[in-house]
Amino acid sequence: MTGIPQDTQRLHAQPFDSEVLAALLDSLPDLCFVVANDGTIVGANSATATVLQKPKAALVGKQFTSLLYPSSRPGFSTALATCFATRHREHCTLMLNLPDGVAHDVDVSLSLYSPSNRDADTLCLSVVRDISAEKQKDIDLLRFSNVAHYTLNPLEITDVDGRIIYVNPAFERASGYSKGELIGRNPNVFGSGKHPKSFWENMWKTIRSGDVWVGEVENRRRNGEPYLTYLLISPVVDQAAKVVGYFGVHRDITEQRRLEQQLFQAQKMESIGTLAAGIAHEVGNPLTSISSLVQVVQRTTQDDFTKEKLELIKHQITRISKIIRDLVDFSRPSSYEVQLTDINKCARQAIEIVRVGKKSKAIQFDTNLDPGIPSLHLVPDQVEQVLINILINAVDAVFGIQQNHPERNEGRIVVSSRVTADHVEIIISDNGKGMSEEEVEQIFEPFFTTKGVGEGTGLGLWVSYGIVKSFHGNIRVQSRVGAGSSFTIHFPLHPNY
């Protein structure tokens, strides 16, 4: 053994006796047992005595399985028998009873050991390592994974550079993108572009510093539809408090904002209705007197100039009277009787009334009415009034674009109906001039109109909105400048009047 120090040569020459093994085992932090082939403990290290709170001598002679949870005993016996039979190392995960009364998850490694005394029986060295903390982490991770996967709120996780590494099914449903389309991409893929650069700079500054950022964000689904979310972004940090990623929780507040706007609109309508009743009364009486005086003067004068001006005054009085009647109709509680109403019949009658107008001559009216729509408890005359008001606006929009662009003579208005799970819907679409987003937001306000001076009072849609809301319904508008408009009227199938 040339080149090997003499001390090392003497160490290798010595038999590896039980005292050396005991010293080695006592130096290990894990629990170590020496077990016979029948499972009897013949030795243990100091760590075992400390953890089990028993002296080594008290453990010798006991069955190793007596330290295990009952359900784990067959697993150890099988592993021990296999280890002796194959002389290969075996592993098993068991539950060990400790003095604290709690069963701990342990990983047990079994390997054979042959004493230096050749006449002695082969023994098994069982090294027991407590993996309870690891198991708990696995359980916590599984719980978090299930919560993240099955929660109704959209969740996303990104790396430090903002690349998406995880989205849950709720996020896929909300965004319209599949998981495969989003992994590795930046969340700006569904950005709306509505927020300024400073908005996002502030967000990144906050989360990169390790703080939580909360805000309202407008995103766009895969189909381009906008939706509002309440977004919370929390940094993901490692044990060294270093940011290693970001965790985002979304809550869709689109419907909440829509309901808030409806409530605001309803409150505004109620206030305006009260004001309208007062105005109608105060203006109506003197207007009647003025109209009577005009008629008296018309009958007594022979001057053509005077007659012309009086006729002009009479025309304006008639216009004011119509406005007052609309105000009164809106502010006064309905005296009509609710009855089973055929929505499709109301739609056909409204079309027949509107299509005889001069502006409607060059416009094609199409219908796509669902014959399976049930009759609803409504007021037929009021439903017809709503449809006529919206159809007249559609005719004006189409006629206006035909006047400005004579080459476009394909004016078209489509009236369709359908039934959903909770509502009956009537959709009136046109290919007229359309409206901007700002105009759509004001379309149901009194005296607001997109028509020229003297062409409309701005009360038709206001009154229509009030009628529909009185039946617990709603009107939604989609429009784009130059691309026409679509009014969808919703009536609930089971209203609570």
Protein Blocks (a to p, Z undefined) as FASTA:
>chain_A
ZZiafklmmmmmpccdfklmmmmmmmpmbdcddddfkopafbdcfklmmmnopafklmgo
pafklmpcfklmmmmmmmmmmmmmnopacddddddddfkopacdddddddddddfblkbc
cddddddddfklmmmmmmmmmmmmmmmmmpmbdcddddfkopafbdcfklmmmnopafkl
mgopafklmcghlacfklmmmmmmmmmnopacddddddddfkopacdddddddddddfko
pafbdcdddddfklmmmmmmmmmmmmmmmmmmmmmmmmmmmmmmmmmmmmmmmmmmmmmp
cbfklmmmmmmmmmmmmmmmmmmmmmmmmmpccfbdcddddfklmmmmmmmmmmmpmklm
mpccdddddfkbccddddfklmmmmmmmmmmmmmmmmmmmmmmmmmlmcbccdddddddf
kbccdddddfbebpafklmmmmmpghiafbdehiaghlmmmmmmmmmmmnopacddddde
hiapaddddddfbdcZZ
